[in-house]
Amino acid sequence: MTQTQPPQEASAPRPRTSPESAAPASPGASMGRLVGVDLARALAVFGMYIVHIGPPLSATDGVARWIRYLADGHSSVLFATLAGFSLMLLAGRSEPKTGLAGRQAKARIAIRAVILLALGTVMAMEYGGVIILGFYGVYFLLALPLVRLRARTLALIAAGFAVVAPQLAFLLTSRLSESVQQSINAYDPLRRLSEVGVLDLLLTGFYPALTWMSFVIAGMALGRLDLSSGTVQRRLAALGATLTVTAYGMSLLLAGKDALRSMAEDGSSSGGSGSVSFGSGSAPFDGGSFPDLPASTLLTAGPHSGTTFDIIGSVGVAILVIVGATVAMDRLPRLRRLAKPVIAVGTMSLTAYVGHFLAQSALSLPAGTSTQQSWGPLLMFVLGAIVFAALWSRFFRRGPLEYLLHVATKPAKHIR
């Protein structure tokens, strides 16, 4: 499932291109802010590893169970939110790029979107609908008209999506018959290549654009803010906590004790293949028909449920992680030095994400599912990613796939 460099500190890692954006921040950007975002991105990578490689929730207890539960759904949401943030690195931070620079920025985003869609489709041919990269491509294309908007406007649009999109998705999928689905897929070239077609990308896949654009747009709003400001940090921390407590609290109040239940509690991963729902892939897939979910499902807030409460709560968690990482990297230089190898993973998270699927295949491990009963394989993958990223970053500015993505977008410079 993405250039002017800020002043360097001898003890801090050099800002590098993040996988979704492949572009640095505007002049004057805070070192702590950029490094904090990279740290948050690394945490999202490790969260994905937990879901795909770690033990299923049913095989965990105590602290391990909480870690497994928090990774389920929230890691991919954090990825999507950071994807929106990265779009602002391309489109201009505090001041949107206009004129020629604006057209070139939009061209870079469009090229990046097409490449991610193509890469996601190729990987979905092997690993199924769990691959988030194709969805990223769609998010980027849909976000193009929004890249010049202010933070407040973007936040309002994100809130609107969170309130309206889940109900609309539920209504559409409840009216979508198997025959209609088959008719649409029959003319869909993406569906012919893999199990992820246009219908999946927009409505019925694991990360459908209709509901997941809320996360991307929220990330775009964050990208417009000065995260190095103490006032902004405090306000965002309060906002994140309020969204999280309110959304999950209301869901528990309205839907009962199972409101936050995860699909992983049944021994499967929400990140695994073979499931679909009205909003984001959490109900069992029965061979081609859409599930007949009760309207009461809209009151739940479990990982990947795709409801309004799930979206609002997950955005709150993502904000807390991003702000927490930013504050830690800004105010704790010793921790920043110690975290350099982990931060390096965040600077090349596209490579780390694709690489862990390839490694799973090479090791004959089920890719995209959580079947291990031990934490050992997960720890090896995390350590392997850290070691690779730390060594690679000593000699190269960008990760392998990040470099190729950067080169592929160079034609945008010729746009006039």
Secondary structure, DSSP 4 states (H G I P E B T S, - for coil): ---PPPPP-TTSPPP---TTT---PPTT--HHHHHHHHHHHHHHHHHHHHHHHS--GGG--HHHHHHHHHHHHHHHHHHHHHHHHHHHHHH-SSS---HHHHHHHHHHHHHHHHHHHHHHHHHHHHHGGG--HHHHHHHHHHHGGGTTS-HHHHHHHHHHHHHHHHHHHHHHHHH--HHHHHHHHHT-HHHHHSS--HHIIIIISSS-HHHHHHHHHHHHHHHTS-TT-HHHHHHHHHHHHHHHHHHHHHHHHHH-TTTT--GGGGT--TTSSSB--SSSS-SB--SSSPP---GGGGG---TT---HHHHHHHHHHHHHHHHHHHHHHHH-HHHHHHTHHHHHHHHTHHHHHHHHHHHHHHTTPPTTS---SSSHHHHHHHHHHHHHHHHHHHH-SS-HHHHHHHHHTGGGGG--
